[in-house]
Amino acid sequence: MMIITSGLLGQGAAATAVPGGSPREALTFGGIQRTYLVHAPVGNDHPAGLVINLHGAGATGAAQEAISNYDSAADALGLVVAYPDGIDQSWADGRGASTPDRQGVDDVGFLATLIDRLVSDYGIPPGRVFVTGMSAGAFMANRLACDRAEVIAAVAPVAGTLGSGVPCAPSRPVSVLEFHGTADPVVPFAGGPMQGRGGASDILSAPAMASRWRDLDGCAGAPLEDDLPTAGDGTSVHRLTAVGCADGTAAVLIQINGGGHTWPTGNFALPTAGLTTTATNASLASAQFFAAHGR
């Protein structure tokens, strides 16, 4: 697994290569130097969009690149993908359960500034900015969709929802593809109290998060339900797809029955994380979802 060292690049410093990974770059926001990796499709002068891929607590952008193998999915769809590093390897996602949250770090502002830079650097078309993330990164992805819907067209949170007290009033509808295992031992599918790396918090359940997005997106009626083909790995995948959502948006919950705290078809090595489904691939599925749900 690739790990970023603790030293930070100076503002304006040239990008450096992480062995086996993407170039490492930096920007200064709020008086703090922040680092990130960027992977761009080779030979593509007109990328189809930008994906911000957020790591979980205790991880790094480089680790998230390895866990999700998102570069391959991004190449297939012509997307630029960036992997930022959180302060103290976490995010200020609003739950108050992380060092950056308790220190008052403005990660919404940092990520919006990073998006502005990358949109300019790579000529990303308007309405083609997307966010995904794992665990704490998923909480942060949902918060970004709530707070910066004018920038974010779609999100794909994996194994994370939203703090129960975090407000969510997006300025416009946002498409959402949510992945969550019913046997997640870290971020409970049923919501309620959870204990993360930074401390305790209270969270929405995965079904409640999906229902909230259906309401926020003005979707009509109950979602359509179906099952994906099984892969013989001890999990099964049940899909709930909203219909009639505003402005052509979509709100989908991928419920992984028996699935743990993992990235579907990813490389997550914690022995206590539970089962990783291979019945769906979160990277490829979210990249395809993003390609279909820009503005």
BELLIN-V126605 format. One record per pair of residues at least 4 apart in sequence whose ideal C-beta (glycine too) atoms are under 8 Angstrom apart, sorted by the first residue. I is the first residue (numbers start at 0). GAP is how many residues later the second one is. Records with the same first field share a line. If there is no record, write none. Layout:
# BELLIN-V126605
I->GAP, GAP
This chain:
# BELLIN-V126605
0->61, 62, 65, 66, 266, 268
1->16, 17, 18, 19, 58, 60, 61, 63, 64
2->57, 59, 60
3->14, 20, 31, 33, 56, 57, 58, 81
7->18, 25, 26, 27
8->4, 6, 7, 15, 16, 17, 24, 26
9->16, 23
10->15, 16, 17, 22
12->13
14->8, 9, 10, 23
15->7, 8
16->4, 5, 6, 7
17->4, 5, 6, 19, 44
20->16, 41, 44, 45
21->15, 16, 17, 43, 49, 61
22->14, 15
23->11, 12, 13, 38
24->10, 11, 12, 13
25->7, 8, 9, 10
26->6, 7, 9, 86, 87, 90
27->4, 5, 6
28->5, 77, 80, 81, 84, 85
29->75, 76, 79, 80
31->55, 73
33->50, 51, 53, 76, 80
34->26, 49, 50
35->25, 46, 47, 48, 49, 78
36->24, 25, 28, 45, 46
37->42, 43, 44, 45, 80
38->26, 31, 32, 35, 41, 42, 43, 44
39->4, 7, 40, 82
40->6, 33, 34, 37, 38, 39
41->33
43->34
44->78
45->32, 77
46->31, 32, 33, 75, 76, 77
47->29, 30, 31, 77, 80, 243
48->28, 29, 30, 31, 75, 76, 79, 80, 81, 241, 242, 245
49->29, 30, 31, 32, 65, 68, 69, 72, 74, 78, 79, 80
50->19, 23, 28, 29, 30, 31, 79, 80, 81, 235, 236, 239
51->29, 30, 32, 59, 62, 63, 77, 78, 79, 80, 81, 89, 92
52->8, 11, 12, 15, 17, 28, 29, 30, 78, 79, 80, 84
53->10, 29, 30, 32, 37, 77, 78, 79, 80, 82, 83, 84, 86, 87
54->4, 5, 6, 8, 9, 12, 28, 30, 31, 34, 78, 79, 81, 82
55->8, 77, 78, 79, 80, 81, 82, 103
56->32, 33, 34, 41, 78, 79, 139, 140, 141
57->31, 32, 139
58->4, 5, 8, 30, 75
59->4, 25, 29
60->4, 21, 22, 23, 24
61->4, 21
62->4
63->4, 6, 19, 69, 70, 73
64->4, 5, 6, 18
65->201
66->67, 196, 199, 200, 201
67->64, 66, 195, 198, 199, 214, 215
68->4, 197, 198, 214
69->4, 11, 62, 213, 217
70->4, 10
71->4, 211, 212
72->4, 6, 208, 210, 211, 213, 214
73->4, 5, 6, 7, 213
74->4
75->208, 211
76->210, 211, 213, 214
78->51, 208, 211, 212
79->38, 42, 44
81->32, 36
83->26, 27, 30
84->4
85->4, 5, 14, 21, 50, 51, 54
86->5, 12, 13, 16, 18, 20
87->10, 11, 12, 110
88->108
89->8, 9, 10, 46, 107, 108
90->7, 9, 10, 16, 45, 46, 48, 49
91->6, 8, 9, 11, 12, 13, 14, 15, 16, 48
92->5, 8, 14, 43, 46, 47, 49, 50, 69, 70, 73
93->7, 45, 49, 68, 69, 71, 72
94->6, 44, 68, 71, 106, 107, 108
95->5, 6, 67, 103, 105
96->4, 66, 99, 101, 102, 103, 104
97->4, 38, 98, 99, 100, 101
98->4, 99
99->5, 7
100->4, 97
101->96
104->5
105->4
106->4, 33
107->4, 35, 36, 39, 40
108->4
109->4
110->4, 20, 29, 33
111->4, 32, 36, 39
112->4
113->4
114->4, 14, 36
115->4
116->4
117->4, 6
118->4, 5, 10
123->4, 5
124->169
125->169
126->26, 167, 168
127->25, 166, 167
128->22, 23, 24
129->22, 23, 24, 25, 26, 156, 160, 164
130->10, 13, 14, 21, 23, 24, 25
131->5, 6, 9, 23, 24, 25, 26, 150, 154
132->4, 5, 6, 7, 8, 24, 25, 27
133->4, 24, 25, 26, 129, 134
134->4, 23, 24, 25, 51, 52, 61, 126
135->4, 24, 60, 61
136->4, 20, 21, 23
137->4, 19, 20, 21, 22, 23, 49
138->4, 18, 21, 22, 23, 24, 64
139->4
140->4, 14, 15, 16, 19
141->4, 13, 15, 18, 19, 20, 26, 67
142->4, 19, 23, 25
143->4, 8, 11
144->4, 7, 10, 23, 25, 29, 31
145->16, 20, 21, 22, 23, 24
146->23
147->4
148->21, 22, 23, 24, 25
149->21, 22
151->22
152->21, 22, 137, 140, 141, 142
153->20, 21, 22, 23, 95, 96, 135, 136, 139, 140
154->19, 20, 21, 22
155->20, 21, 22, 23, 126, 129, 130, 133, 134
156->4, 19, 21, 22, 52
157->21, 22, 105, 106, 124
158->20, 21, 22, 25, 27, 28, 102, 103, 104
159->20, 27
160->17, 19, 26, 30, 42, 43, 44, 45, 47, 48
161->4, 6, 41, 42, 47, 50
162->38, 39, 40, 41
163->27, 38, 39, 40
164->37
167->44, 48
168->47
169->4, 46
171->75
172->43, 44, 45, 72, 73, 74, 76
173->39, 42, 43, 75
174->42, 70, 74, 75, 76, 114, 118
175->34, 37, 41, 73, 74, 75, 76
176->73, 75, 77, 108, 109, 112
177->28, 31, 32, 35, 74, 75, 76
178->75, 77, 85, 101, 103
179->4, 7, 9, 26, 73, 74, 75, 76, 79
180->8, 54, 75, 77, 78, 79, 80, 81, 93, 94, 96
181->7, 73, 74, 75, 76, 77
182->6, 75, 76, 77, 91, 92
183->4, 5, 75, 76, 77, 90
184->75, 76, 87, 88, 89
185->8, 10, 75, 87
186->7, 9, 16, 74
187->4, 6, 15, 17
188->16, 17, 18, 66
189->15
190->11, 12, 13, 14, 15, 17
191->10, 11, 13
192->7, 8, 9
193->6, 7, 8, 9
194->4, 5
195->4, 5
203->4, 5, 8
204->4
205->4, 47, 49
206->4, 46, 48
207->4
208->4
209->4, 13, 30, 41, 42, 43
210->4
211->4
212->4, 29, 38
213->5, 9, 28, 31, 37
214->4
216->25, 28, 29, 32, 34
217->26, 27, 28
218->4, 23, 24, 25, 26, 27, 32
219->23, 24, 25
220->22, 23
222->17, 18, 19, 20, 28, 30
223->16, 17, 18, 19
224->13, 14, 15, 16
225->12, 13, 15
226->9, 10, 11, 12
227->8, 9, 10, 11, 51, 52
228->50
229->5, 6, 7, 49
230->4, 46, 47, 48
232->42, 43, 44, 45, 46
233->24, 41
234->21, 22, 23, 24, 40, 41, 42, 44
235->20, 21, 22, 43
236->17, 18, 19, 20, 40, 42, 43
237->16, 17, 19
238->13, 14, 15, 16
239->12, 13, 15
240->9, 10, 11
241->8, 9, 10
244->4, 5, 6
246->48
247->45
248->44
249->39, 42, 43
251->37
253->10, 26, 31
255->8, 21, 23, 24
257->17, 19
258->5, 15, 16, 17, 18
259->13, 14, 15, 16
260->7, 9, 12, 13
261->4, 6, 11, 12, 13, 14, 15
262->4, 5, 13, 19, 20
263->12, 13, 14, 15, 16, 17, 18, 21
264->11, 12, 13, 15, 16, 17, 18, 19
265->10, 16, 17
267->5, 8
268->4
279->5
280->4
281->4
282->4
283->4
284->4
285->4
286->4
287->4
288->4
289->4
